[in-house]
Amino acid sequence: MDIDVNVVIENTRAQVEKSLPGAYLTFLSIVAQCSELEAFQGEVNLDFTQVRQSLFGERITVARARVDTVQRALSLEIRDETEYYPSAEALVLQGLDMEAITSSLVTYLRSIEQCGGTVVLARTSPDSPWRVRCGPPDEVFIECLEIDPTTGAIKELR
């Protein structure tokens, strides 16, 4: 069964809102086996950020959500990350929809015979491209591709 990632984002946003009112999306990643990526069968990671003014300046609180779309489970961690200076820029998902991006990516990886392992697809700001990490997510962070969110054009980073 295919997962609607927009529903996942909205349902997670509703859960975060209960604990962190006014928080907005600042990060999105999908971690899945290449063959399961188009169906969003894997993990969807979302960060929601709340910025509040206090007597001592801005306080930045981040809710990190992990949605296991196979088990249909949500885990949520909320932490004050003010001292880490995280990006508080809202992530507005403009351009091609997630289905088009993942379909284009899987087609590309199959065409170069690299669709055998784990793929991480992530976006951190409305001005940035989708970034793709090929290989196990717990190993060294190596981005292998970028995808233009408007055109779907794929660029190799090697």
C-alpha positions in Angstrom: 0.0 0.0 0.0 1.4 3.4 -1.0 1.7 6.1 1.6 0.7 9.7 1.0 3.7 11.6 2.4 1.6 14.8 2.6 -0.8 13.0 5.0 2.2 11.8 7.0 3.4 15.4 7.3 0.0 16.9 8.2 -0.7 14.1 10.8 2.7 14.6 12.4 2.3 18.4 12.4 -1.0 17.9 14.3 0.7 15.7 16.9 3.6 18.2 17.3 1.1 21.1 17.6 -0.2 19.6 20.8 3.1 19.9 22.5 4.8 22.7 20.5 2.1 25.2 19.3 3.1 27.2 16.3 6.0 24.9 15.3 6.6 24.7 11.5 8.4 22.3 9.3 12.2 22.9 8.9 13.5 19.5 7.7 12.2 16.4 5.8 13.9 13.2 4.9 12.8 9.9 3.6 14.9 6.8 4.3 14.0 3.6 2.3 15.3 0.8 0.2 15.5 2.1 -3.3 12.8 -0.4 -4.4 10.4 0.9 -1.7 11.1 4.6 -2.1 8.3 5.4 -4.5 5.8 3.8 -2.1 7.3 5.7 0.8 7.8 2.4 2.7 10.5 3.2 5.2 11.1 6.1 7.5 10.0 9.7 7.2 12.0 12.1 9.4 10.6 15.5 10.1 11.8 18.5 12.2 9.4 21.1 13.4 10.8 24.3 14.9 9.2 26.7 17.4 10.9 30.1 17.9 9.8 32.1 21.0 11.0 35.3 22.4 12.1 35.3 26.0 13.8 37.7 28.4 17.1 36.4 27.2 16.5 36.4 23.5 15.1 33.8 21.1 14.5 30.2 22.3 14.5 27.6 19.6 12.7 24.3 20.4 12.8 21.5 17.9 10.5 18.5 17.6 12.2 15.6 15.8 9.6 13.1 14.5 10.4 9.7 13.0 7.5 8.0 11.3 7.9 4.3 10.4 5.5 4.0 7.5 5.8 0.2 7.5 4.8 -0.2 11.2 2.7 2.9 11.1 4.4 4.2 14.2 5.5 7.8 15.3 8.3 8.6 17.7 8.7 12.2 18.8 11.5 13.9 20.7 11.3 17.6 21.7 14.4 19.5 22.8 15.5 23.1 23.4 18.2 23.5 20.8 18.9 27.2 21.3 22.5 26.8 22.1 23.1 24.8 18.9 21.9 27.6 16.6 19.8 25.4 14.4 18.3 26.8 11.2 14.9 28.1 11.9 14.0 28.7 8.2 10.6 27.3 7.3 10.7 24.5 4.8 8.0 25.2 2.2 7.7 22.3 -0.2 7.4 24.1 -3.5 8.0 22.6 -7.0 7.3 19.1 -8.0 5.4 16.8 -5.6 7.1 14.1 -3.7 5.7 11.4 -6.0 7.4 13.0 -9.0 10.7 13.5 -7.2 10.9 9.9 -5.9 9.8 8.4 -9.2 12.4 10.4 -11.1 15.1 9.4 -8.6 14.2 5.7 -8.7 14.1 5.7 -12.5 17.5 7.4 -12.5 19.1 5.0 -10.0 17.7 2.0 -11.9 19.2 3.4 -15.2 22.7 3.4 -13.7 22.1 0.1 -11.9 22.4 1.7 -8.4 19.0 0.9 -7.0 20.0 -1.9 -4.7 20.4 -0.3 -1.3 19.2 2.3 1.1 18.5 5.8 -0.2 18.1 9.0 1.9 16.2 11.8 0.2 16.3 15.1 2.2 15.5 18.7 2.0 16.3 21.5 4.5 15.2 24.8 2.9 12.9 26.0 0.2 15.9 27.4 -1.8 17.9 24.1 -1.6 17.8 21.2 -3.9 16.7 17.7 -2.7 19.9 16.0 -1.6 20.3 12.3 -2.0 22.6 10.1 0.0 23.2 6.6 -1.4 24.1 3.9 1.0 23.4 3.0 4.6 22.3 6.1 6.6 24.3 5.2 9.7 27.6 5.3 7.8 29.7 8.3 6.6 27.4 11.0 5.2 28.1 11.1 1.5 25.7 12.9 -0.8 25.7 11.4 -4.3 23.0 13.4 -6.1 21.0 16.6 -6.1 17.6 17.0 -7.5 16.2 20.3 -8.6 12.8 20.7 -6.9 11.2 22.6 -9.8 12.4 20.6 -12.8 13.4 17.3 -11.3 16.8 17.5 -13.0 19.3 15.2 -11.3 22.9 16.1 -10.9 25.7 13.8 -9.8 28.0 15.1 -7.0 30.9 12.7 -7.3 
